[in-house]
Amino acid sequence: MPKYTKALVTGGAGFIGSHIADALVRRRIKTYVVDDLSSGSVKHVNPNAHFTKLSIVSPQFGEYVKRLKPDVVFHCAAQVNLRTSLEDPRDDALRNILGTVQLVDAARACGIKKIILCSSAGVYPPTNRFPISEKLVASPLSPYGISKRAAEMYLAYAYEVLGIPGVSLRFANVYGPRQGTRGEGGVIAVFAKKMAQGEPVTVFGNGKNTRDFVYVDDVARAAILAMNRSVVGEFNIGTGRETDVNTLYKKIAKLTGYKLPARTAPLPAFDVARNALDPRKARTYLGWEPRVKLDEGLAKTVKWFASPKS
């Protein structure tokens, strides 16, 4: 197994990328972060990481990677909002596909030993069988899911044709400190922030729709294991457990002392009723399983959103 001493994290000023960068710095791996700050924040970048403001779709990105010559790349930079992908599929494809193409092209030229892609449960089609395993063919029906699946396929190409190992981590709904409040994945962040500030909170639909919520520290640990294990391919990173929105609302309201009744609004047309990912393949091949229980993770998240630094 190769020894990694220099890592690049694209999107490393963002929610998941900044936590992965923190994990790399703790392991004394020289860590470089690129981010265009369209959604991330410099304040999230580890002070011991080297930061460059740069878009992965710019022509300069490929040249930057070639000069840097990292051993391993964690590719977190992406457009992650499902609604945005429906409204502007061109921009979604530009960020999620072209950025990956540029990375793979640069990797071929500079000897990168491994690429870890932050992918998504969005690559799966609608199904009635839960939790979803990797055996379900990834045939997405949204622009976001299509672009993430395309990125996964470029990683497969990098391995099969160019000989560059790659791992695609299909995340369930990640939550925790530093999460933004945009996008359906951010329901916990939205509830925590609004309830901490005493603002009205909206529940869409009847609140019975479910998601698989996985804490961001567990996700960062999965990325490190994917780097260190001699594996390639796609892995679900989730808990396998469903939690409905009404339950989330009650738990976060209790943690924050929130007393206002929930507002209601129609469920968006693109929303799915249920979701949960089967993590057994990750347990077998990565040695990964979630450690942070939902109640513990919610308490940590609420504490962060209630603090001035949020």
C-alpha positions, 0 to 999 in steps of 0.5 A: 500500500502506498504511503501518502504524505501530501493530500489535496482536498477539493472543496476543502473549505466546505462542509464535508471537505473541511472535516476531511482536511482536519482528519488529514492534518491530525494524521500529519499529512501535508494538506492542501485545500482548493475551494472557490468559496461559492459555498464554503468559508475560509474560516472552516479551513484548518490553519495548518492546511495550505489554502488556494482560492480556485475553481475546479472548472477553471483552466488553472485547476489542472495546472495547479494539480500538476504542479502540486503533485499530490499523492492522494486527492479527496474530491469534495468540490461539487454542486450538491443541491438537487433543486439547483440541478433541476433548475440549471442542469448545465451548471450542475454538469459543469461543476460535477463532471468537468471538474472531475474530468480535469482532475482525472486528466491532471492525475494522469500527468502527475502521478497521483496514487489514489482519488477519493470521490465524495459521491451521493445516494442520489446516484440510485433510482427510486426503489421500494427496497431499503436499505439500498445496497450497492447491488442496485444499479445506479441509474439516476433520474435527476441531473444531480444524480446523473452528474455524480454517477458520471463522476464515478464513471470517470473514476472507474475509467481512471482505474481501469484505463489509466491505472489510478485507483479510485474510491467513490463514497456514496454518502447518505444525508450527512449532518454536523457542524459547519453544514450550510442550510441550503439543499435537502440534505441540510434539514438538520442544519436548517432546524438547528439554526432556526430553532436556536435563533427562535425563528419559524420552522417549516416542515414539508409534507406530513413530515413522515418522509425519511432519510438516513442521517450520518454524522460528518466525523464518521464520513471523514473517517470513512474517507481516511479508511478509503485512502488507507485500504487497498480497495477501489469501487463504490461504497455506501456510507450511511447508517442503514436506519431511517429517521422521519422529519417529524422525529427530527423536529421533536428531537431538535426542539427538545435540545433547543427548548423550542416551543413554536409550532411547525409551519407546513408547506407542500412537499416538493415534487422532486422529494422522495418518500424514503431513503437509507443506505446499506453500509455492510460493504463498507464494513467488510472492505473498509472496516467502517461503521458509524460510531456517532448515534443520532442523539449524540450527533444532534446534540453536537450539531445544535451546540455548534449552531447555538455558538457565535462561531457558527 
